[in-house]
């Protein structure tokens, strides 16, 4: 029995080194086909209707305005900091015990606030 195994091992090793699959010609043809397929250029308009903006090859995605439980409180904090205008304070994170709000000011600045259990504090005014 051991003798048969010793005779079959070199035969199996030789079979495993045989090339299987596509030939070089088939691979070259597949590469030509892939190169000839036209790629659709991305649209200049985003899904929400605004113009697409990319910085350093990374697309900037707009966050949809979504009011939260503490939106009015954050808007009052922003008003005290001199930030008025815009659609109001929108919820940036998921609703929960800790929430982040963002408000665009009329002069282009952004007011950020963090609310924990409806206790809101300003983070920054950039």
N, C-alpha and C positions, 0 to 999 in steps of 0.2 A: 504494500500500500504506500509506504514511504517513497518507494522508487517511482511510482506513478506521479505523486505530488511533485517530486523533484524534477520530473520531466515536463510537467504542465506549467510550472512557475515561469520558466524562460519564455514559453510560448505565450502565456498571458501577458507578460511584460512587453513582449514585442507587439502584441495587439493594442495595448494601451498607448503606445507611442505613434500609432498610425493616425494620420490626419482625418478627421471627420468634420462634417458641416460644409459650409460654403467654400467655394474655391476663391482664389484671388480675383478672378474675372467677375464672379457674382458679387463679391464685396465692392469692387470698383463700380459696377453698374448700380448697386444700391446707393453708393455715395453720390453718383451723378444724379440720380433721381431725387435724392434728398436736397441737393444743391439747387436743382431746377424748380423746386416747389416755391411758389411765391409766398412770402410772409406778409400778412396783413398789417399795415401800419396802424398803430394805436390812434384813436380819435383825439382831437385837441379838446373835445368837450367831455367832461366827466359825467357820471350817471346823474348827478343832481343838477346838471345844466350849467355849472360853472366851468371856467376855463381850467384845464389841467396845469399844474405847476410842479416842476421838478427841480430840486436843488442837489447838485452833485450826483445826478443819476437816480435819486430817490424821489418818488412821487409823493407830494404832500396831499394827504387825504383830509377833506373837511369833515368835521364832526357835526352831525345833525343836532340842531338846537332841541334840547329836551328839558323842560322845566322839572324841578324837583321840589321836595317838601320845604326846603329851606331857601328857595330862590328869592323870596321877598326879603328875607333877613340878609342875604348876601348883597342884594341890590342896595339895601340901606347902608351896609358897610362900605360898599363901593362909592355911594354918594358922599359919605363922610370923608372918603379919601380923595374926593374930587373927580370921580369917574362917573360920567353920565352919558346917556345915549345908548344906541344899540338895541338889540331885541330883549335884553335882560340877562339875568344870570342863568346859565344852562348847566345842567348836570353832566359832568364829564365821565364819572365812574358809574358803576351799577348802584342802584338804590340799596341802602343798608345802614348799619350803624355809623359807618365812616364814609363820608361822601366828599367829592371834590367838585367845586363849581368854577366856572370860567365866565367872565363878562368882558365884552369888547367895549372899550370906551370910545367916545365920539372923536377923540384926538388921536386914535390909533393905538393907544396903550391897551394892555390886557390886565385885568384884575383877577387874581386867583384867590380862592378861599377854601379852607378845609373845615368841614362840619362833622363833629362827633357827637352823636345823640342830640342833634339839633342845636348844639353849641358851636357857633361859627367863629372862626378867626381868620383874618386876612393872612395870606402867605406872601404875596408880592404884588407889586404894581409896576409892570414893565412898560 
